[in-house]
Amino acid sequence: MNEDLLGPVMFAVALVLIFSGYPVAFSLAGTALVFAGIGVASGIFEPALLYAFPERVFGIMGNQVLLAVPFFIFMGTVLEKSRLAEDLLTTLGALFGSLRGGLALAVVFVGTLLAAATGVVGASVVAMGLISLPVMRRFGFSDELSAGVICASGTLGQIIPPSVVLIVLADQLAVSVGDLFVGALVPGLMLAGMYAAWVVVVAVTRPQAAPALPAEARPDGAGALARAVVLVMIPPLVLILLVLGSIFAGIATPTEAGALGAVGAMVLAALNRRLDRAALTGALDEATRLTAMVVFLLIGSTLFSLVFRGLYGDVWIEDLLTNLPGGAVGLLVITNLVVFVLGFFIDFFEIAFIILPMVVPAARILHVDLVWFGVLLGMNLQTSFLTPPFGFSLFYLRGVAPEDMTTTSIYRGVVPFIGIQLVALALVWTFPGLVTWQLGP
């Protein structure tokens, strides 16, 4: 095979295997081994390059940034399995219940808190779908608004710190996790505010779609409600602020802050007498499963990247991306389009480990701000997760929604929120200062 074609063909074969449904980690590793053999046989690939693979794997195992991933995943799963997230939604629903559309506003607020606490989109969407969807339907909310606000609020876990997504992005972009957290803070909160504003618009223009809770469904005493709000809301908020504040202030590394969050979540569960064997086992199982998936993906992508570079595929990608029409703008447009489409079919971690190592060298050459670039990619993937017909959030909600709730209703419900996502994405693209915090000239 022609030396110039081996790298592109290797990339194409890996994508075909991935889209065929074969596990991504094994698709990448298997393709790498096969093409390494072809390269050796044709005299293009140096076998000695494979000796670097064990060293790279040990480098992954010793990566202090990625060590934060299991801590933050465990923090979120403890809050979910101990039903503390359910308490948040119930209490906030009661707090906002007297307002028209108040229950939907509570979903946005809790989605924001869960995003900051879990950083895992699937967990947020499923938790809110199980907890809030039956309540919203029972009190007369339209299926479209209910589905849209749950799916959209659940995807905030992609962009609001301390998101697991942002930790992986920071590692792959070789930027500070703290810088990426700070950069994503304003866009993430801006999105949550825009979701809430849309709920208010719906409540005003279509009151039948977003009613207030009936009087009998609200707590009787203001004092009891106030106590519930303080006891249920303040502890998770304090935990989140401690975790983020320690990172932003430079007191703790993301890994240390993640460990603090994991311990804090267990303490909160224990104080609420929810840290039983079933909750702890469920949280550990889920955290172990997700962490193992990330590690296997990293190992497979590391081998793929090593062989791909040995076949000069990185040179092909770099030449392709740096010579696009429009320079840096062309690179940003193409990369975001590719990531958006891939977000329909493969998980974020897979996109990060396959695409970013190929794109980042070109972005550096074209002087793209990588923190801003990372926030753009996070918001882009968030939009992809919402977009029919393949958005992951739609599948998560479909899996827990009642059978009489149609898939068409879910699809229609997310359309306004996709519009909000696109507006927010355009704002971040046009005003990079929203990420860099440099709004002046």
Secondary structure, DSSP 8 states (H G I E B T S, - for coil): --HHHHHHHHHHHHHHHHHTT--HHHHHHHHHHHHHHHHHHTT-S-GGGGGHHHHHHHHHHT-TTTTHHHHHHHHHHHHHHTTHHHHHHHHHHHHHTTSTTHHHHHHHHHHHHHHHHH--HHHHHHHHHHHHHHHHHHTT--HHHHHHHHHHHHGGGGTSSS-HHHHHHHHHHT--HHHHHHHHHHHHHHHHHHHHHHHHHHHHH-GGGS----GGGS-S-HHHHHHHHHHHHHHHHHHHHHHHHHHHTTSS-HHHHHHHHHHHHHHHHHHTT---HHHHHHHHHHHHHHHHHHHHHHHHHHHHHHHHHHTTHHHHHHHHHHTSTTTHHHHHHHHHHHHHHHTTTS-HHHHHHHTHHHHHHHHHHTT--HHHHHHHHHHHHHHHHHSTTT-HHHHHHHHHS-TTS-HHHHHHHHHHHHHHHHHHHHHHHH-THHHHS----
